[in-house]
Amino acid sequence: VDGIKEHCASLRSLQLYGWPMIKSLPEQMQYLSKLTNLTIIRFDGLEALPEWLGKLQSLQTLELFACKNLKYLPSTAMECLADLHTLRINRCPHLKERCTRGTGEEWPKIAHIPNIYL
């Protein structure tokens, strides 16, 4: 088990394909301290990204695809992601609207990210 945990801790890129009924991301992901790229696809039951996302401080790219019920980004975690330089939101209609530059409710959480693609 320690070997697997050690191996996963060095993981740099991860794509997660969800299922309609899953309402949260696996909490074990918060220990992936070297993760630089995270892609989350088709987590239809997910309405909010977890606060522990802020522990992924090496994260440089976050991509969210086809999460049709995703509405909220974590409140303080996004500010902790100082290395995050690219955010892609595609086919997540609620979140896309809430992340509208300047006027969206989630915009203050992501305004510091240099490359935002909606």
Backbone as CSV, one residue per row, in Angstrom:
resi,resn,N_x,N_y,N_z,CA_x,CA_y,CA_z,C_x,C_y,C_z
1,VAL,0.825,-1.195,0.000,0.000,0.000,0.000,0.866,1.255,0.000
2,ASP,1.946,1.272,0.792,2.810,2.453,0.820,3.425,2.725,-0.551
3,GLY,3.786,1.678,-1.269,4.356,1.836,-2.598,3.373,2.458,-3.565
4,ILE,2.128,2.042,-3.487,1.091,2.606,-4.351,0.868,4.073,-4.000
5,LYS,0.802,4.372,-2.712,0.592,5.751,-2.270,1.751,6.633,-2.731
6,GLU,2.964,6.115,-2.610,4.148,6.863,-3.030,4.115,7.091,-4.539
7,HIS,3.743,6.059,-5.296,3.672,6.179,-6.746,2.623,7.209,-7.156
8,CYS,1.470,7.162,-6.548,0.393,8.093,-6.881,0.749,9.526,-6.495
9,ALA,1.535,9.686,-5.447,1.926,11.027,-5.002,2.754,11.740,-6.073
10,SER,3.405,10.998,-6.947,4.224,11.609,-7.992,3.456,11.802,-9.304
11,LEU,2.174,11.458,-9.316,1.342,11.587,-10.502,1.257,13.050,-10.923
12,ARG,1.440,13.310,-12.213,1.451,14.684,-12.707,0.199,15.063,-13.504
13,SER,-0.426,14.086,-14.132,-1.588,14.359,-14.969,-2.674,13.318,-14.696
14,LEU,-3.921,13.773,-14.611,-5.019,12.869,-14.292,-6.277,13.303,-15.033
15,GLN,-6.922,12.332,-15.690,-8.225,12.544,-16.302,-9.225,11.663,-15.585
16,LEU,-10.284,12.273,-15.088,-11.338,11.524,-14.406,-12.604,11.552,-15.239
17,TYR,-13.114,10.377,-15.542,-14.381,10.249,-16.243,-15.424,9.840,-15.222
18,GLY,-16.469,10.630,-15.105,-17.446,10.410,-14.049,-18.613,9.540,-14.453
19,TRP,-19.518,9.423,-13.522,-20.753,8.693,-13.697,-21.870,9.615,-13.242
20,PRO,-23.048,9.488,-13.828,-24.141,10.419,-13.525,-24.503,10.539,-12.046
21,MET,-24.375,9.478,-11.287,-24.851,9.511,-9.903,-23.802,10.009,-8.899
22,ILE,-22.556,10.123,-9.293,-21.504,10.538,-8.363,-21.612,12.036,-8.100
23,LYS,-21.644,12.395,-6.813,-21.852,13.788,-6.430,-20.607,14.455,-5.861
24,SER,-19.484,13.724,-5.815,-18.254,14.321,-5.303,-17.045,13.644,-5.937
25,LEU,-15.934,14.318,-5.863,-14.683,13.747,-6.347,-14.055,12.916,-5.232
26,PRO,-13.241,11.926,-5.582,-12.587,11.115,-4.545,-11.672,11.967,-3.661
27,GLU,-11.883,11.919,-2.352,-11.100,12.732,-1.422,-9.618,12.389,-1.442
28,GLN,-9.273,11.175,-1.852,-7.872,10.765,-1.905,-7.067,11.624,-2.884
29,MET,-7.753,12.271,-3.794,-7.065,13.121,-4.769,-6.309,14.267,-4.123
30,GLN,-6.718,14.693,-2.947,-6.081,15.838,-2.305,-4.621,15.580,-1.952
31,TYR,-4.206,14.313,-1.987,-2.823,13.963,-1.662,-1.931,13.880,-2.897
32,LEU,-2.465,14.225,-4.040,-1.681,14.204,-5.280,-0.942,15.537,-5.408
33,SER,0.043,15.726,-4.566,0.705,17.018,-4.405,1.496,17.479,-5.636
34,LYS,1.846,16.574,-6.528,2.630,16.959,-7.709,1.779,17.068,-8.972
35,LEU,0.473,16.932,-8.815,-0.429,16.976,-9.956,-0.383,18.357,-10.608
36,THR,-0.095,18.396,-11.908,-0.044,19.669,-12.625,-1.219,19.839,-13.583
37,ASN,-1.805,18.725,-14.036,-2.926,18.787,-14.977,-4.065,17.903,-14.485
38,LEU,-5.244,18.493,-14.376,-6.416,17.744,-13.936,-7.567,18.017,-14.903
39,THR,-8.141,16.935,-15.423,-9.292,17.023,-16.310,-10.437,16.234,-15.686
40,ILE,-11.578,16.866,-15.563,-12.766,16.244,-14.977,-13.849,16.227,-16.055
41,ILE,-14.323,15.017,-16.389,-15.243,14.854,-17.502,-16.495,14.093,-17.066
42,ARG,-17.639,14.648,-17.378,-18.946,14.005,-17.198,-19.263,13.576,-15.761
43,PHE,-19.065,14.466,-14.836,-19.530,14.235,-13.474,-20.852,14.991,-13.336
44,ASP,-21.923,14.400,-13.859,-23.216,15.085,-13.909,-23.828,15.321,-12.532
45,GLY,-23.498,14.525,-11.546,-24.037,14.704,-10.200,-23.276,15.746,-9.388
46,LEU,-22.165,16.208,-9.909,-21.303,17.157,-9.198,-21.840,18.575,-9.364
47,GLU,-22.135,19.236,-8.240,-22.613,20.619,-8.282,-21.538,21.609,-7.867
48,ALA,-20.532,21.139,-7.104,-19.482,22.031,-6.625,-18.154,21.277,-6.551
49,LEU,-17.083,21.973,-6.858,-15.760,21.388,-6.664,-15.404,21.527,-5.185
50,PRO,-14.694,20.571,-4.618,-14.415,20.572,-3.177,-13.351,21.598,-2.761
51,GLU,-13.440,22.029,-1.514,-12.456,22.966,-0.961,-11.050,22.371,-0.934
52,TRP,-10.945,21.056,-0.758,-9.607,20.449,-0.691,-8.857,20.559,-2.015
53,LEU,-9.507,21.009,-3.064,-8.822,21.225,-4.340,-7.651,22.192,-4.156
54,GLY,-7.763,23.079,-3.192,-6.697,24.039,-2.903,-5.403,23.396,-2.435
55,LYS,-5.455,22.141,-2.031,-4.249,21.423,-1.618,-3.404,20.976,-2.810
56,LEU,-3.968,21.041,-3.997,-3.243,20.649,-5.209,-2.451,21.852,-5.721
57,GLN,-1.496,22.298,-4.931,-0.816,23.559,-5.190,0.129,23.543,-6.386
58,SER,0.390,22.378,-6.957,1.205,22.304,-8.176,0.353,22.399,-9.435
59,LEU,-0.958,22.444,-9.266,-1.878,22.423,-10.401,-1.657,23.635,-11.304
60,GLN,-1.456,23.348,-12.589,-1.250,24.403,-13.575,-2.415,24.514,-14.551
61,THR,-3.055,23.373,-14.844,-4.173,23.357,-15.790,-5.333,22.584,-15.184
62,LEU,-6.510,23.191,-15.200,-7.740,22.548,-14.737,-8.745,22.619,-15.879
63,GLU,-9.232,21.442,-16.285,-10.195,21.369,-17.373,-11.462,20.684,-16.874
64,LEU,-12.593,21.302,-17.154,-13.894,20.784,-16.731,-14.756,20.633,-17.974
65,PHE,-15.125,19.386,-18.292,-15.890,19.108,-19.503,-17.178,18.364,-19.194
66,ALA,-18.255,18.808,-19.786,-19.536,18.104,-19.771,-20.003,17.711,-18.369
67,CYS,-19.845,18.622,-17.430,-20.384,18.436,-16.071,-21.627,19.320,-16.009
68,LYS,-22.743,18.788,-16.477,-23.908,19.622,-16.749,-24.546,20.269,-15.535
69,ASN,-24.287,19.771,-14.319,-24.874,20.371,-13.121,-23.858,21.123,-12.257
70,LEU,-22.622,21.208,-12.714,-21.584,21.915,-11.950,-21.882,23.413,-11.950
71,LYS,-21.943,23.994,-10.739,-22.291,25.405,-10.598,-21.261,26.205,-9.813
72,TYR,-20.549,25.539,-8.898,-19.736,26.280,-7.944,-18.279,25.822,-7.928
73,LEU,-17.400,26.799,-7.839,-15.991,26.545,-7.597,-15.773,26.683,-6.096
74,PRO,-14.728,26.073,-5.557,-14.501,26.197,-4.112,-14.244,27.654,-3.718
75,SER,-14.722,28.032,-2.555,-14.657,29.434,-2.117,-13.239,29.969,-1.984
76,THR,-12.415,29.321,-1.188,-11.059,29.834,-0.960,-9.983,29.040,-1.689
77,ALA,-10.286,27.850,-2.102,-9.287,26.971,-2.718,-8.703,27.547,-4.002
78,MET,-9.504,28.218,-4.801,-9.011,28.739,-6.070,-7.886,29.747,-5.852
79,GLU,-7.962,30.502,-4.770,-6.906,31.471,-4.452,-5.605,30.774,-4.060
80,CYS,-5.699,29.576,-3.515,-4.515,28.816,-3.095,-3.757,28.233,-4.279
81,LEU,-4.394,28.177,-5.429,-3.783,27.569,-6.610,-2.981,28.620,-7.377
82,ALA,-1.879,29.037,-6.779,-1.067,30.122,-7.334,-0.436,29.776,-8.677
83,ASP,-0.176,28.491,-8.945,0.447,28.076,-10.205,-0.571,27.808,-11.309
84,LEU,-1.853,27.893,-10.991,-2.893,27.616,-11.983,-2.885,28.718,-13.035
85,HIS,-2.540,28.354,-14.272,-2.493,29.361,-15.329,-3.508,29.115,-16.440
86,THR,-4.155,27.931,-16.443,-5.155,27.659,-17.477,-6.383,26.987,-16.874
87,LEU,-7.542,27.566,-17.158,-8.823,26.999,-16.755,-9.680,26.873,-18.002
88,ARG,-10.133,25.651,-18.285,-11.029,25.414,-19.422,-12.357,24.878,-18.895
89,ILE,-13.434,25.520,-19.307,-14.779,25.081,-18.934,-15.554,24.897,-20.237
90,ASN,-15.929,23.651,-20.518,-16.589,23.339,-21.781,-17.797,22.436,-21.516
91,ARG,-18.939,22.836,-22.024,-20.181,22.083,-21.866,-20.568,21.888,-20.401
92,CYS,-20.330,22.917,-19.624,-20.785,23.001,-18.226,-21.619,24.291,-18.176
93,PRO,-22.863,24.257,-18.632,-23.637,25.485,-18.853,-23.813,26.370,-17.622
94,HIS,-24.095,25.787,-16.479,-24.304,26.598,-15.264,-23.013,27.286,-14.844
95,LEU,-21.919,26.535,-14.813,-20.638,27.111,-14.382,-20.145,28.144,-15.389
96,LYS,-20.318,27.861,-16.656,-19.888,28.815,-17.690,-20.561,30.165,-17.478
97,GLU,-21.868,30.138,-17.232,-22.611,31.377,-17.000,-22.118,32.083,-15.735
98,ARG,-21.864,31.317,-14.685,-21.440,31.888,-13.406,-19.995,32.400,-13.450
99,CYS,-19.231,32.000,-14.481,-17.831,32.433,-14.617,-17.656,33.532,-15.660
100,THR,-18.742,34.138,-16.084,-18.674,35.208,-17.074,-17.763,36.324,-16.560
101,ARG,-16.855,36.739,-17.429,-15.867,37.769,-17.059,-16.548,39.024,-16.519
102,GLY,-16.142,39.391,-15.302,-16.621,40.627,-14.701,-17.978,40.565,-14.018
103,THR,-18.918,39.785,-14.528,-20.275,39.807,-13.981,-20.710,38.502,-13.320
104,GLY,-20.074,37.395,-13.626,-20.484,36.107,-13.068,-20.189,35.996,-11.582
105,GLU,-21.035,35.278,-10.867,-20.865,35.114,-9.422,-19.562,34.412,-9.057
106,GLU,-19.054,33.557,-9.941,-17.812,32.836,-9.666,-16.586,33.581,-10.195
107,TRP,-16.772,34.642,-10.963,-15.667,35.363,-11.583,-14.585,35.809,-10.580
108,PRO,-14.943,36.362,-9.416,-13.892,36.785,-8.480,-12.952,35.646,-8.067
109,LYS,-13.420,34.413,-8.108,-12.597,33.263,-7.721,-11.565,32.902,-8.780
110,ILE,-11.808,33.308,-10.032,-10.918,32.903,-11.118,-10.244,34.072,-11.837
111,ALA,-10.548,35.301,-11.448,-10.043,36.483,-12.159,-8.513,36.513,-12.239
112,HIS,-7.838,35.869,-11.295,-6.369,35.873,-11.267,-5.731,34.884,-12.246
113,ILE,-6.514,34.004,-12.847,-5.993,32.977,-13.752,-5.753,33.619,-15.124
114,PRO,-4.522,33.534,-15.657,-4.203,34.206,-16.911,-4.982,33.705,-18.135
115,ASN,-5.188,32.396,-18.237,-5.830,31.830,-19.433,-7.115,31.125,-19.049
116,ILE,-8.231,31.747,-19.383,-9.545,31.193,-19.080,-10.280,30.989,-20.401
117,TYR,-10.744,29.773,-20.619,-11.477,29.434,-21.834,-12.857,28.916,-21.466
118,LEU,-13.887,29.638,-21.879,-15.256,29.244,-21.577,-15.953,28.801,-22.854
